[in-house]
Amino acid sequence: MSEPGDDDLEGFEEEYDEHREALFDLITDYAEENEVDDAFLTGLLLDLAVTLRMMLYANSMEKPSSSGLKLELDRFLKDAGDHVREVKKGADEFIADIKAAREADSEAQ
């Protein structure tokens, strides 16, 4: 039996994954077509993420302030750090998947 909210969480995860995959495809296609270096691209994406968070704050407040924005950016930094810590837990699996994909590519050639 599922817990209350499990269906909502599953639906959210499916929608999140769908959007994440679509955006990833759009961004990687753009980078490939425009010969954008991977390291440069990650910097651009980080800049965009911060800018979007700043805009979210400014547009959601009746009276935005610089001190409020700074607090929001502190929360964003914490969220980003939490996300990186969570992703690091899957580092072994990620690298194993990459190695397996490379091996499969080399065998196919």
N, C-alpha and C positions, 0 to 999 in steps of 0.2 A: 504494500500500500504506500502511495506516495504521500509525503508530508505536505501540509499546506504551503503553497508557494513554489513547490518543485516544478509544476508546469510552467509557472511564470518565469522561473530561472532558466528552464530548458528553452523556452521560447526566446528569452533574451540572449542566451548563448548562441542559439542558431542564427538570430538576426545579427548579432555582433560578428560572428564568424563570416557571414555572408558579406556584410559591409567591409570587413577587414580584408577579405580576399579580393573583392572588387577594387578597393582603393589600392591595394598592393599591386594588382595587375596594372591599373592605370598609371601609377607612379613608376613602376619598373619599365613599362612600355615607354613612357615619356623619357625616362633617363636613358634608355637604350637608343631611342630615336635621336636624342639630342646629345648623345655621348657625354652624359654627366657622370663624373667619377663617383664611385660608391661612397667614399669618405665625404666628398663635397655634398652629396645627396643627403647623407645623414645629418649634416649640419643644417642644411636647408629645412629638412623636416622637423628638426628640433626647434629651429627658429619659428617655423609655422605653428608648431604646437604651443609654444609659449605665447605667440601673438594671438592665437585663437583663444587661449585661456584668459588673456588680458581683455580681449573684446567681450568674452562671455561675462566677465566681472563687470565691465563698464556698462554693458547693455542690460544687465540684470539688476542694477542698483538705481534707485531713484536719485540718489546723490552720491555718485562715486567719488572716492578720494584717493589720493596717492598712498596714504597709510593703509587704507582698505585694500588697494591693489597690491601693495607689498605683502600684506597678510595672505592674500589670495595666492600670490606667487610662492610664498612659503609653503602653503598647503599643496600647491602643484609640485613643488620640489619633493615634499614628503611622499606624495602619491607616486611620483616618478621613481624615487628611491625604493619604495615598497614594491613597485612593479619589477624593477631590475632584480631585486633580491629574490622575488618569486620566480622569475625567468631563470636565474642562475641555478635553481634547484633542478632544472631540466637540461643543464648543460651537457651532461654525459650522453643523454638520449639524442640531443640535437646533433652533436658531433658524430655519434654513431650513424645517424640517419644520413648525414652529409657524406661520410666515408662510404656508406653502402651505395648511395646514389652515384658517387664518382666511380666506384668499382663497376657498377652496372653499365655506366656510360662507356668506360674503357673496354669492357667485354663486348659491347655492342658494335664497337668500331673495329 
